[in-house]
């Protein structure tokens, strides 16, 4: 018999479909974000579905930035952060507002950049969904009424992958795509 815990925990082994992160220097990083921004704008022009936007942003960014190991959204749902669209190894399913870098971004409503996640208290200040993660950025996501609807989380296997360039572009992309009057919050059957 397998326990749920055993099945659900990510292994330290790098999955075959994910490569170790490679940090980018400032000019290459800016060029990659500019191309990604143009791709996101072009693909999502006129679209309003929240899940479609999240999935597309994940795909375009993970294909453009060489240090995006895990990329995805935790959506605000019944007072908790609940995993939404993501690309990467198995993510934690639920995160309280009081825990982890995601919880801190949600409760402070401010972007969090962590240069080395190993320097944080594990299980409280940082939650390790995947042991390969070494640095992280988490950006709060708002709707047009400035209500928190999600946080956007990116993990890198390298340390010091994220800086103010990431913060600038990610905040811009998320503002443009989600702080819109016509945003459809979820699927309707
Ligand atoms: N590291 C995050 C948890 C989410 S995983 O990185 C996908 C945190 O500390 O909140």
Boltz pocket constraint, residues with backbone or C-beta under 6 A from the ligand:
constraints:
  - pocket:
      binder: B
      contacts: [[A, 70], [A, 91], [A, 92], [A, 95], [A, 99], [A, 100], [A, 101], [A, 102], [A, 103], [A, 125], [A, 126], [A, 127], [A, 128], [A, 129], [A, 130], [A, 133], [A, 136], [A, 153], [A, 155]]
      max_distance: 6.0
